[in-house]
Amino acid sequence: MKNNNNLIDLIKSNYSKFSKGQKQIAQFIIDHYDKAAFMTAAKIGETVDVSESTVVRFASSLGYSGFPELQKALQVLIKNKLTTVQRIGLDDDIINDKDKLHRKIIKNEMNNMRNLFESIDTEALDKATDLIMNADKVYILGLRTSSTLSNYLGFYLDVILDNVKVLNNSGVNSLYEEIIRIKETDVLIVISYPRYSKITIEATQFIKEHKTKIVAITDTEASPVYNIADVSLLAKSNIVSFIDSLVVPLGMINSLIINISLQEKDDIVEYYNRLEQLWDNHSIYQNN
């Protein structure tokens, strides 16, 4: 029965089969799925006046192993649907308690980093590294919030490699003018996080049609670039109010940079020795 993309339709189509308590849960999720995705089973039960066990049974009736799995499905469903205004509303219950809000944000980041620590796919990391190291040219694409990540990755890869280009973020036309030259022997690193940029997805599909290898850095298997890529590096990142959290994606990007640098260690040391001398000669940094 499970289908993240049609979860609300699934609940509606099975509404008549639910018990009285389950119907209350179903209606609450249909009306407030943006909030339900971040509430515990106990909190939903309290909100609609049913027991926590009824909420758990409701999840099971939809084919999920438990409420946490249903909650994850809801979060995947809404990630690309929530507007900025709706994101702000997620914190309405604690907005007047600044200390609680900030601790919630930091705890959320810690949980995400713990998830990356426990689930990082080192084989995928090695495969991505091989594709990048063997490419004639490395293109990096990340638009809107992800442009921060693409520029960061591009800055460090440019130190290690001499064939890196961060794709222009100034408009659709200029982007396609840049990617039209991509060849089969090149590689594209695409960075895509909710709300997923339509231009990023379409440009990635265009590049895939030219048989270029693609490395994706994204959040989940439900990401639109996941199935397009030859290898995907997953760094899940939950919503933090109205902003997009970059903490976990940066952790994954740092792992990729280090993985690549280990293969070019001698060249990097020589490069930085020359840079240090240059910086010193031109007083780039303050010295005590």
BAMAR-259370 format. One record per atom (N, C-alpha, C): y, x, z; residue in three letters. Coordinates in steps of 0.001 Angstrom, whole numbers, padded with zeros to 6 digits, always signed. Last residue first. Example, Ala and Ser with C-alpha at 12.3 -4.5 7.8 and 13.67 -1.06 7.14 Angstrom:
<bators>
-002250+012850+007080SER/-001060+013670+007140SER/+000030+012900+007870SER/-005690+013190+007800ALA/-004500+012300+007800ALA/-003300+013200+007800ALA/
</bators>
This chain:
<bators>
+037539+051400+013789ASN/+038156+051669+015104ASN/+038516+053140+015233ASN/+038308+050097+010606ASN/+037558+051061+011401ASN/+038299+051338+012702ASN/+038068+047354+008520GLN/+038791+047941+009631GLN/+037871+048879+010398GLN/+037188+047898+005073TYR/+036938+047326+006400TYR/+037734+048075+007467TYR/+038319+049318+002963ILE/+038017+047887+002799ILE/+037845+047212+004159ILE/+039348+051911+002327SER/+039667+051234+003600SER/+039468+049719+003512SER/+038447+053298+000205HIS/+039533+052363-000060HIS/+039898+051519+001178HIS/+036409+054852+001233ASN/+037492+055513+000498ASN/+038707+054606+000315ASN/+034712+052885+002271ASP/+035365+053830+003173ASP/+036567+054485+002496ASP/+033807+051637-000032TRP/+034545+050869+000968TRP/+035344+051782+001894TRP/+032439+053823-001197LEU/+033566+053204-001879LEU/+034440+052431-000896LEU/+030441+054261+000694GLN/+031373+055337+000384GLN/+032645+054782-000280GLN/+029144+051814+000542GLU/+029738+052234+001818GLU/+030769+053330+001595GLU/+028178+051884-002111LEU/+029191+050908-001720LEU/+029902+051324-000443LEU/+026261+053897-001937ARG/+027409+054097-002819ARG/+028544+053135-002462ARG/+024531+052650-000156ASN/+025096+053957+000197ASN/+026348+054233-000643ASN/+023802+050417-001630TYR/+024668+050238-000470TYR/+025243+051552+000033TYR/+022208+051642-003632TYR/+023371+050831-003998TYR/+024341+050709-002829TYR/+020154+052799-002122GLU/+021040+053651-002917GLU/+022337+052916-003260GLU/+019006+050463-001094VAL/+019529+051485-000182VAL/+020521+052384-000921VAL/+018164+049231-003467ILE/+019164+048575-002621ILE/+019815+049584-001674ILE/+016226+050977-004428ASP/+017429+050751-005229ASP/+018545+050133-004392ASP/+014305+050718-002371ASP/+014933+052016-002643ASP/+016238+051863-003417ASP/+013560+047914-002516LYS/+014176+048495-001330LYS/+014924+049794-001627LYS/+012517+045948-004103GLU/+013572+046796-004677GLU/+014290+047581-003580GLU/+010781+044395-002732GLN/+010259+045034-003944GLN/+011265+045987-004579GLN/+012318+043362-000756LEU/+011232+044254-000359LEU/+010644+044992-001555LEU/+013955+041542-002050SER/+014505+042855-001703SER/+013422+043855-001305SER/+012360+039253-002204ILE/+012702+039981-003430ILE/+013162+041402-003108ILE/+012296+038564+000489ASN/+011040+038754-000243ASN/+011267+039568-001519ASN/+015008+038192+001005ILE/+014298+039301+001650ILE/+012999+039606+000925ILE/+015464+035883-000561ILE/+016227+037118-000792ILE/+015492+038325-000220ILE/+013711+034053+000686LEU/+013521+034416-000720LEU/+014229+035737-001034LEU/+014850+033890+003217SER/+013462+034355+003082SER/+013184+034807+001655SER/+017338+032798+002563ASN/+017269+034137+003147ASN/+015863+034725+003031ASN/+016472+030286+001705ILE/+017101+031194+000748ILE/+017079+032626+001273ILE/+015568+029196+004134MET/+014633+029407+003026MET/+015194+030405+002019MET/+018012+029124+005523GLY/+016874+029862+006067GLY/+015849+030175+004986GLY/+019471+027413+003929LEU/+019891+028811+004008LEU/+018780+029683+004575LEU/+018072+024995+004461PRO/+018062+025584+003119PRO/+018483+027052+003112PRO/+018833+024800+007259VAL/+017445+025054+006864VAL/+017350+025584+005430VAL/+021720+024464+007066VAL/+021079+025451+007932VAL/+019675+025803+007459VAL/+023222+022583+005838LEU/+022766+023693+005000LEU/+021967+024720+005794LEU/+023610+019098+005908SER/+023278+020304+006668SER/+022708+021367+005737SER/+026271+017298+004764ASP/+024946+017781+004399ASP/+024684+019075+005149ASP/+027952+014776+006764ILE/+027883+016060+006075ILE/+026433+016398+005733ILE/+027997+012500+008255PHE/+028412+012358+006861PHE/+028335+013666+006089PHE/+025160+013193+010272SER/+026330+012348+010086SER/+026700+012306+008604SER/+022975+014939+008789VAL/+023774+015167+009990VAL/+025100+014443+009784VAL/+019720+014318+007562ILE/+021141+013992+007490ILE/+021803+014287+008830ILE/+017399+017105+007382ASN/+017784+015722+007643ASN/+019297+015555+007577ASN/+015636+019023+005220SER/+016902+018986+005944SER/+017335+017542+006127SER/+013028+021227+004365LYS/+013474+019875+004679LYS/+014731+019922+005533LYS/+012406+023133+001926ALA/+013104+023333+003194ALA/+013734+022003+003552ALA/+010107+024308-000339LEU/+010562+023140+000407LEU/+011180+023536+001737LEU/+010142+025542-003410LEU/+010271+026030-002041LEU/+010897+024903-001224LEU/+007998+025162-006177SER/+009045+024582-005329SER/+008982+025167-003928SER/+007421+026129-009504VAL/+007140+026367-008090VAL/+008315+025829-007282VAL/+008161+024842-011765ASP/+006882+025562-011787ASP/+006453+025913-010370ASP/+009705+021547-011585ALA/+009645+022983-011310ALA/+008227+023549-011450ALA/+009452+018848-011797ILE/+009925+019572-012979ILE/+009659+021067-012826ILE/+008783+017879-009340ASN/+007753+017839-010387ASN/+008166+018544-011670ASN/+011285+018341-007984TYR/+010014+018899-007500TYR/+008963+018973-008618TYR/+013575+017083-008640VAL/+013327+018360-009325VAL/+011962+018952-008966VAL/+013687+014770-007073PRO/+013527+014622-008525PRO/+013284+015937-009267PRO/+011691+014810-004094SER/+012891+015268-004803SER/+012673+015174-006312SER/+009369+014352-002804ALA/+009989+013200-003453ALA/+011259+013578-004214ALA/+008720+016623-001490GLU/+007979+016360-002722GLU/+008569+015174-003488GLU/+011980+017767-000281THR/+010645+017174-000161THR/+009991+017029-001526THR/+014235+019597-000787ASP/+013851+019128+000544ASP/+012422+018604+000656ASP/+014390+022769-002640THR/+014732+021373-002391THR/+014112+020904-001082THR/+014509+024898-005135ILE/+014702+024929-003680ILE/+015224+023550-003322ILE/+012408+025721-007843ALA/+013242+024725-007173ALA/+013311+025006-005683ALA/+012257+027598-010692VAL/+012006+027665-009251VAL/+012956+026666-008597VAL/+010933+027499-013934ILE/+011889+026931-012982ILE/+011384+027072-011551ILE/+010861+028983-017162LYS/+010262+028829-015838LYS/+011333+028377-014846LYS/+011500+027189-020171THR/+011936+028197-019203THR/+011267+027924-017860THR/+011065+025372-022179LYS/+009916+026109-021639LYS/+010306+027277-020741LYS/+012973+023644-022861HIS/+013023+024927-023564HIS/+011981+025902-023017HIS/+012603+021639-021076GLU/+012205+021364-022467GLU/+012225+022633-023316GLU/+013849+022737-018865LYS/+012387+022657-018879LYS/+011878+022421-020299LYS/+016519+022289-019508ILE/+016016+023671-019468ILE/+014489+023692-019528ILE/+016581+019501-019220PHE/+016941+020124-020496PHE/+016375+021540-020589PHE/+016002+019260-016497GLN/+015078+018693-017485GLN/+015316+019310-018864GLN/+018322+020461-015485THR/+017012+021060-015208THR/+015967+020556-016202THR/+020242+018641-016315ALA/+020306+020019-016812ALA/+018965+020723-016612ALA/+019465+016381-014828GLU/+019438+016335-016300GLU/+019470+017735-016901GLU/+019859+017334-012193ILE/+018538+016866-012639ILE/+018447+016892-014166ILE/+022623+017908-012189THR/+021631+018946-011879THR/+020266+018568-012425THR/+023696+015378-012677ILE/+023902+016453-013653ILE/+022883+017567-013443ILE/+023032+014009-010355LYS/+022446+013577-011629LYS/+022560+014674-012679LYS/+022330+015441-007270SER/+023279+015403-008382SER/+022562+015048-009687SER/+021147+013674-004477TYR/+020816+014504-005623TYR/+021810+014319-006776TYR/+022752+013899-001448ARG/+022462+012983-002542ARG/+022320+013791-003820ARG/+019771+015917-001263PRO/+020425+014602-001275PRO/+021893+014720-000848PRO/+019680+018977-003238TYR/+019521+018247-001973TYR/+020232+016897-002067TYR/+018657+021689-005107SER/+019007+020265-005159SER/+018654+019562-003850SER/+018823+024425-007102ILE/+018936+024014-005698ILE/+019443+022576-005679ILE/+016900+026313-009306VAL/+017701+025103-009123VAL/+017650+024697-007655VAL/+016713+029082-011139ILE/+016559+028677-009738ILE/+017480+027484-009541ILE/+015124+029782-014142LEU/+016180+029010-013503LEU/+015803+028757-012049LEU/+014484+032650-016130VAL/+014068+031755-015049VAL/+015303+031049-014495VAL/+013444+033692-019462ASP/+014368+033633-018323ASP/+013773+032760-017220ASP/+011838+033445-021629THR/+011617+034631-020792THR/+012559+034692-019590THR/+012801+031274-023013GLU/+011514+031143-022325GLU/+011280+032285-021343GLU/+016422+031233-022409LYS/+015205+031462-023208LYS/+013949+031269-022356LYS/+019673+029802-022613ILE/+018500+030139-021811ILE/+017244+030202-022678ILE/+021884+028917-023958ARG/+021373+030243-024319ARG/+020097+030618-023561ARG/+022664+026588-022815ILE/+022116+026499-024173ILE/+021482+027815-024600ILE/+023945+026930-020415ILE/+022484+026877-020386ILE/+021856+026809-021784ILE/+026695+026959-021120GLU/+026076+028130-020501GLU/+024546+028106-020609GLU/+027198+024486-022158GLU/+027531+025634-022993GLU/+026881+026907-022460GLU/+026573+022937-019973TYR/+025640+022938-021111TYR/+025940+024077-022084TYR/+028844+023551-018394LEU/+027497+023831-017913LEU/+026519+023914-019077LEU/+030967+022590-019874SER/+030867+024037-019672SER/+029475+024425-019180SER/+030354+019799-019706ASN/+030431+020507-020982ASN/+030253+022004-020829ASN/+030448+019182-016928VAL/+029222+019018-017702VAL/+029250+019853-018975VAL/+032198+021579-014773GLY/+032069+020368-015578GLY/+030819+020372-016426GLY/+032234+023779-013081SER/+033518+023171-013453SER/+033403+021923-014323SER/+030366+025532-012205ASN/+030430+024252-011499ASN/+031668+023443-011906ASN/+028185+027675-014037ASN/+029507+027148-013780ASN/+029455+025764-013150ASN/+025481+029478-012514LEU/+026009+028578-013535LEU/+027286+027894-013081LEU/+025240+032830-011876VAL/+025404+031532-011219VAL/+026100+030611-012216VAL/+023028+035202-013041LYS/+024212+034408-013392LYS/+024188+033078-012644LYS/+021684+038493-013064VAL/+021854+037210-012373VAL/+023139+036515-012818VAL/+020695+041085-013507ASN/+020575+040066-014566ASN/+020765+038654-014032ASN/+020224+043081-011735ASP/+021385+043234-012612ASP/+021409+042193-013738ASP/+019486+042638-008199LEU/+019140+042608-009617LEU/+020407+042762-010473LEU/+020751+042948-005710ILE/+019386+043452-005909ILE/+019059+043612-007390ILE/+023238+041816-005940VAL/+023130+043143-005328VAL/+021790+043781-005679VAL/+022638+039354-006902ASP/+023407+040239-007775ASP/+023422+041671-007243ASP/+021514+038152-004725LEU/+020625+038559-005823LEU/+021338+039508-006783LEU/+023836+037663-003216TYR/+022862+038656-002761TYR/+021892+039088-003859TYR/+025247+035787-004828PHE/+025917+036974-004292PHE/+024899+038052-003925PHE/+023381+033727-005259GLY/+023827+034559-006367GLY/+024471+035847-005904GLY/+023230+032584-002713LEU/+022047+033207-003302LEU/+022448+034158-004422LEU/+025908+031652-002579TYR/+025367+032562-001557TYR/+024157+033320-002104TYR/+025993+029912-004740ASN/+026887+031065-004708ASN/+026404+032115-003704ASN/+024087+028026-003946SER/+023870+028785-005179SER/+024756+030027-005220SER/+025244+026951-001607LEU/+023961+027656-001530LEU/+023739+028526-002762LEU/+027494+025768-002690THR/+027647+026769-001624THR/+026392+027618-001524THR/+026386+023896-004338SER/+027062+025028-004965SER/+027316+026138-003949SER/+025442+021784-002871SER/+024489+022859-003164SER/+025132+024049-003861SER/+027570+020004-002945THR/+027309+020756-001717THR/+026398+021951-001976THR/+027872+020525-006416ARG/+028442+019840-005262ARG/+028122+020623-003980ARG/+024903+022233-007672LEU/+026207+021587-007790LEU/+026591+020849-006510LEU/+023284+024994-008728GLY/+023403+024139-007556GLY/+024793+023541-007560GLY/+021408+027381-010376LEU/+022134+026121-010524LEU/+022095+025321-009231LEU/+021123+030542-011762ILE/+021101+029783-010512ILE/+021986+028554-010667ILE/+019067+032570-013810TYR/+020156+031607-013717TYR/+020002+030824-012407TYR/+018165+035731-014690VAL/+018001+034742-013634VAL/+019250+033864-013564VAL/+016450+037167-017449LYS/+017702+036798-016812LYS/+017450+035680-015803LYS/+013812+037955-017720ASP/+014854+038717-018408ASP/+016206+038449-017769ASP/+011653+037991-014834ALA/+012520+037280-015786ALA/+013498+038243-016456ALA/+010199+039084-012812ASN/+009721+039320-014179ASN/+010593+038658-015247ASN/+011400+038232-010465MET/+011358+039670-010743MET/+010981+039963-012194MET/+010953+035454-010604ILE/+012314+035986-010632ILE/+012320+037463-011030ILE/+008182+035284-010402LEU/+008869+034697-011556LEU/+010276+035294-011716LEU/+007777+036528-007900ASP/+007216+037122-009126ASP/+007931+036595-010366ASP/+009043+034675-006202THR/+009521+036059-006277THR/+009047+036732-007557THR/+007416+032457-006514ALA/+008818+032379-006930ALA/+009393+033773-007109ALA/+005107+033493-005346LYS/+005086+033092-006753LYS/+006507+033019-007308LYS/+005968+033873-002707ASP/+005542+035031-003506ASP/+005537+034707-005003ASP/+006454+031205-002015LEU/+007532+032193-001926LEU/+007202+033421-002770LEU/+003940+030123-002222ALA/+004974+029642-003129ALA/+006146+030627-003163ALA/+002810+031540-000092GLU/+002264+031708-001441GLU/+003284+031250-002486GLU/+004194+030611+002106THR/+004409+032004+001691THR/+003843+032277+000296THR/+005700+027897+002993ASP/+004610+028219+002063ASP/+004852+029629+001510ASP/+006355+026840+006275ILE/+006800+027618+005125ILE/+005609+028088+004294ILE/+005817+025382+008589SER/+005266+024894+007317SER/+005626+025738+006097SER/+006973+026415+010877GLU/+005568+026025+010939GLU/+004968+025719+009561GLU/+009612+026896+010096PHE/+008817+027979+010673PHE/+007319+027673+010601PHE/+010407+024317+009405LEU/+010332+025355+008372LEU/+009455+026510+008848LEU/+010344+023139+011952ASN/+009488+022614+010890ASN/+009326+023633+009769ASN/+012345+024589+013174ARG/+010969+024699+013686ARG/+009973+024212+012644ARG/+014513+023681+011723MET/+014136+025094+011613MET/+012714+025314+012126MET/+014526+021009+012614ASN/+014340+021313+011193ASN/+013904+022757+010982ASN/+015050+021367+015325ASN/+013797+020737+014906ASN/+013487+021032+013447ASN/+017609+022479+015159MET/+016515+023246+015768MET/+015160+022690+015342MET/+019061+020352+014069GLU/+018938+021603+013317GLU/+017772+022442+013846GLU/+018820+018530+016197ASN/+018304+018178+014880ASN/+018083+019432+014033ASN/+020245+019867+018150LYS/+018806+019636+018341LYS/+018139+019302+017014LYS/+022808+019698+017046ILE/+022175+021015+017221ILE/+020663+020874+017392ILE/+023200+016895+017128ILE/+023291+017628+015867ILE/+022559+018964+015964ILE/+022961+016372+019868LYS/+022040+015736+018926LYS/+022016+016501+017606LYS/+025129+017768+020843ARG/+023782+018211+021229ARG/+022730+017617+020291ARG/+027168+016232+019751HIS/+027022+017624+019332HIS/+025647+018169+019690HIS/+026706+013747+021087LEU/+026700+013838+019634LEU/+026437+015274+019174LEU/+027054+014372+023780LYS/+025752+013887+023320LYS/+025627+014022+021811LYS/+029771+015031+023734ASP/+028783+016022+024173ASP/+027393+015648+023665ASP/+030999+012652+022913LYS/+031062+013836+022058LYS/+030007+014865+022426LYS/+030523+009556+022889ASP/+030011+010601+023783ASP/+029906+011889+022975ASP/+031227+007887+020919ASN/+032171+008039+022015ASN/+031714+009052+023048ASN/+029034+007856+019236ILE/+030258+008470+018739ILE/+031272+008698+019854ILE/+026580+006764+019567ILE/+026919+007862+020475ILE/+028276+008495+020130ILE/+026300+004709+017746ASP/+025837+004467+019112ASP/+026233+005569+020080ASP/+027162+005679+015296ASP/+028001+004731+016007ASP/+027618+004569+017475ASP/+025917+007378+013549ASP/+026222+007907+014877ASP/+027071+006954+015710ASP/+025709+006115+011139LEU/+024465+006444+011832LEU/+024717+006881+013266LEU/+028186+005882+009922GLY/+027750+004810+010804GLY/+026474+005095+011565GLY/+028238+008030+008192ILE/+029098+008069+009378ILE/+028621+007042+010403ILE/+026530+006997+006237ARG/+026128+008169+007025ARG/+026942+008271+008313ARG/+028074+004976+005149GLN/+026855+004621+005885GLN/+026381+005788+006742GLN/+030044+006551+003902VAL/+030434+005613+004956VAL/+029217+005229+005803VAL/+028547+007860+001957THR/+029168+008634+003028THR/+029554+007735+004196THR/+025526+005945+001352THR/+026871+006375+001012THR/+027422+007183+002178THR/+022093+006476+000839LEU/+023174+006284+001792LEU/+024508+006775+001245LEU/+020253+007243-001081LYS/+020878+005933-001208LYS/+022078+005757-000287LYS/+018784+009466-000690ASN/+019626+009470-001880ASN/+020369+008157-002071ASN/+017525+008796+001713LYS/+018285+010040+001576LYS/+019229+010035+000394LYS/+015913+006555+001949ILE/+017366+006390+002080ILE/+018166+007638+001755ILE/+013246+007424+001555LEU/+013809+006324+000764LEU/+015330+006328+000782LEU/+012891+009306+003542VAL/+012838+009734+002142VAL/+013513+008695+001251VAL/+013039+007570+005716GLN/+014038+008627+005576GLN/+014076+009169+004152GLN/+010788+005981+005327LEU/+012116+005367+005305LEU/+013200+006413+005084LEU/+008824+007922+005687ALA/+008931+007238+004394ALA/+010294+006567+004247ALA/+009224+008539+008356LYS/+009463+009571+007344LYS/+009632+008946+005958LYS/+008409+006084+009462GLN/+009780+006559+009657GLN/+010153+007622+008621GLN/+005709+006075+008829LEU/+006584+005046+008253LEU/+008040+005485+008348LEU/+004940+008225+010442GLU/+004768+008327+008991GLU/+005626+007288+008270GLU/+005520+007267+013045PRO/+006227+008450+012513PRO/+006111+008587+010999PRO/+003686+005042+013336PHE/+005099+004814+013091PHE/+005830+006050+012550PHE/+000680+005808+011413GLY/+001417+005497+012634GLY/+002884+005314+012314GLY/-000421+005875+008961SER/-001258+006307+010081SER/-000606+006011+011424SER/+000205+002978+006910TYR/+000596+004263+007492TYR/-000262+004596+008701TYR/-000215+000460+005882GLY/-001056+001552+005394GLY/-000700+002910+005937GLY/+001049-001601+006988LEU/+001578-001164+005697LEU/+000801+000019+005129LEU/-000146-001811+009409SER/-000396-002905+008460SER/+000119-002565+007061SER/+000957+000364+010738SER/-000451+000428+010303SER/-000757-000639+009258SER/+003467-000667+011331ALA/+003346+000506+010456ALA/+001933+000610+009893ALA/+002675-002699+013092PHE/+003385-003046+011857PHE/+003279-001898+010852PHE/+001699-001243+015205ARG/+000758-002040+014406ARG/+001383-002456+013079ARG/+004139-000215+016149VAL/+003097+000706+015668VAL/+002098-000037+014780VAL/+005349-002558+016953VAL/+005985-001749+015909VAL/+004964-000789+015299VAL/+003627-003286+018993THR/+003763-004179+017835THR/+004389-003432+016659THR/+004060-001285+020842SER/+002759-001324+020174SER/+002789-002247+018954SER/+006572-001973+021805GLU/+006448-000764+020990GLU/+005136-000766+020211GLU/+007171-005556+021546SER/+006651-004352+022210SER/+006592-003172+021248SER/+010401-006982+020708VAL/+008930-006950+020636VAL/+008469-005668+021320VAL/+013224-007230+020227ASP/+012543-007921+021329ASP/+011041-008097+021093ASP/+014593-005673+018537VAL/+014154-006970+017996VAL/+013331-007774+018996VAL/+015212-003479+020211THR/+016268-004122+019427THR/+015865-005509+018956THR/+012750-002658+021222GLU/+013777-003156+022145GLU/+014845-003949+021395GLU/+011573-001780+018835GLY/+010978-002863+019605GLY/+011977-003508+020550GLY/+013270+000329+018209ILE/+013196-000823+017300ILE/+012624-002028+018034ILE/+012686+001980+020386LYS/+014050+001493+020193LYS/+014078+000285+019262LYS/+009988+002561+020015ALA/+010399+001873+021233ALA/+011785+001249+021063ALA/+010073+003987+017656ALA/+009351+002713+017676ALA/+009778+001886+018882ALA/+013447+005274+017154THR/+012055+005376+017606THR/+011407+003998+017556THR/+015476+005519+014194MET/+015195+004948+015507MET/+013730+005147+015871MET/+016058+006163+011641PHE/+016359+007178+012647PHE/+016181+006648+014070PHE/+015499+004018+010046ALA/+014892+005300+009677ALA/+015097+006363+010730ALA/+017155+002010+010943ALA/+015751+002008+011366ALA/+015077+003345+011100ALA/+019552+002447+009548LYS/+019485+002772+010970LYS/+018035+002878+011448LYS/+018818+001701+006969ASP/+019532+002964+007168ASP/+019497+003400+008626ASP/+017719-000827+007172TYR/+016816+000298+006936TYR/+017484+001650+007164TYR/+018526-003431+008007HIS/+019137-002229+008594HIS/+018253-000991+008390HIS/+017138-005451+006669ASP/+018588-005581+006843ASP/+019271-004285+007274ASP/+014504-004492+006704ILE/+015112-004921+005436ILE/+016636-004930+005545ILE/+014168-004096+009439ILE/+014121-002952+008528ILE/+014768-003291+007191ILE/+014349-006756+010375PHE/+015294-005742+010866PHE/+015340-004544+009916PHE/+012209-007932+009093GLN/+013564-008380+008766GLN/+014602-007356+009208GLN/+010077-006543+010333ALA/+010273-006470+008888ALA/+011698-006842+008508ALA/+010346-007397+012974ILE/+010493-005970+012642ILE/+010825-005821+011158ILE/+009811-010090+012652GLN/+011097-009685+013229GLN/+011380-008222+012905GLN/+007221-009961+011678LYS/+008264-010494+010798LYS/+009657-010116+011312LYS/+005899-009076+013942GLN/+006010-008167+012796GLN/+007074-008632+011806GLN/+005993-011378+015508GLY/+006678-010164+015944GLY/+006892-009187+014802GLY/+004399-013107+013939LYS/+005778-013456+014277LYS/+006582-012213+014668LYS/+002583-011136+011470SER/+002675-011982+012658SER/+004149-012255+012966SER/+002629-011221+007843PHE/+002913-010607+009138PHE/+002869-011629+010265PHE/+002416-012491+005447LYS/+001163-012115+006105LYS/+001385-011552+007506LYS/+004935-012798+004397SER/+004230-014016+004839SER/+002948-013703+005610SER/+005607-010161+003569TYR/+006277-010791+004711TYR/+005476-011971+005268TYR/+004883-008690+001456ASN/+003843-008948+002458ASN/+004370-009720+003665ASN/+007178-008360+000005SER/+006053-009033-000647SER/+004940-009378+000333SER/+008817-006921+001787LYS/+009171-008293+001403LYS/+007974-009041+000825LYS/+007498-004466+001845ILE/+007644-005248+003080ILE/+007934-006708+002747ILE/+007828-003727-000841LEU/+006489-003876-000266LEU/+006533-004732+000993LEU/+010568-003463-001022ASP/+009909-004503-001820ASP/+008509-004783-001280ASP/+010830-001230+000654ILE/+011459-002494+001031ILE/+010831-003659+000263ILE/+009377+000704-000841LEU/+008971+000322+000504LEU/+009561-001021+000923LEU/+009380+001961-003270ASN/+009426+000502-003252ASN/+009056-000049-001879ASN/+009230+004676-002823ASN/+010281+004192-003691ASN/+010436+002680-003647ASN/+006957+005052-001215ASN/+008280+005294-000666ASN/+009380+004657-001498ASN/+004294+003215-000743ASN/+005079+003669-001883ASN/+006515+003812-001413ASN/+001136+002128+000405LYS/+002310+002952+000603LYS/+002967+003317-000711LYS/-001208+000817+000000MET/+000000+000000+000000MET/+001263+000854+000000MET/
</bators>
